């Protein structure tokens, strides 16, 4: 079969489709919806995966998070955080006795009301050590970080997140050097953080960061009366070249000894790392991708069945035309190729329209909802190839039926 013959089949197919425009459009509708759904679902799913990976990466995949665990008192099991709070001593032994700890910081959190002038805003405060920004890098847009000396002295200095800055200060205002009342305690703003975005469904930028000693003594320390040097949770960054799992095991061994956990007893602390969370998230994303692919495949299957039905009807309606073509010398393979070409062109046209529709819907969703979306070249190619495959698969049966018609019977058909 040469190119001239192929071009003739395409011309005949286009003529047949053009003579039945409404039927062609309705037939292609199933493929249009199927391909559009493939594009939209894949774009949203991939975008969600990218956003989640970026959020986890911003928290650090080489960071260990230690928090007080559960404990049993009088036969009653307390939840996570019910055990004795982590202390400066716990933090110090991790730093001194665990190889591979590049930076470590406590993080003492609480809810406060911040007031500047006539504006006020309820937000979160995090008391941290000076190394916190080495553990979880967070760029500044103005000012500076506080120092270890300021942490040691309990200085009343603060670094504000982007959301707090937006709520309390006019747009474009540099807040550094201003006095901010946090829980009725005056603090000097020494820095403003860049935008981090959502984290775990919460606004990560809605925060004020202060020295941990200051938070403990003036803002949120009353909840830790049993441990005067409480540090809340501990975040430790593992240096490059050290195995995360081995370092986590070393931290666990050191803390069990420090917190007097006897052999055979459960830990009264919990250690987590975002690398395992990322792995779990990837596995969940893979499952979601399979689900989306199955849904999209069902949409294309329905569209393919619709095309096969319409093509079978078309064969019946054009029986005399097929008989006439065979009577003047057309072979069965020629008739097969003609109807198969019609089915493929119909599916390809539906695929292209569905692609445009899917991209348009995806862009609209990203604009209106503010979601992260991602359309890969592979997804586009797969959608087009899938539409062509549907045309071949579901167009073959009607085409073969047309090719097997007896010319005499076809000419007699009414």
Secondary structure, DSSP 8 states (H G I E B T S, - for coil): --HHHHHHHHHHHHHHHHHTHHHHHHHHHHHHHHHHHHHHHHHHHHHHHHHHHHHHHHH-TTEEEEEE---EETTEE--TT-S--EEHHHHHHHHHHSTTEEEEEEEEEEEEEEEETTEEEEEEEEEE-TTHHHHS---EEEE----HHHHHHT--EEEE-HHHHHHHS-TT---TT-EEEETTEEEEEEEEE----EETTEETTSEEEEEHHHIIIIISGGGGTT-TTEEEEEEEEE-TTS-HHHHHHHHHHHHHHHTT--TTS--SEEEEEHHHHHHHHHHHHHHHHHHHHHHHHHHHHHHHHHHHHHHHHHHHHTHHHHHHHHHTT--HHHHHHHHHHHHHHHHHHHHHHHHHHHHHHHHHHHHHH-------HHHHHHHHHHHHHHHHHHHHHHHHHHHT--HHHHHH--
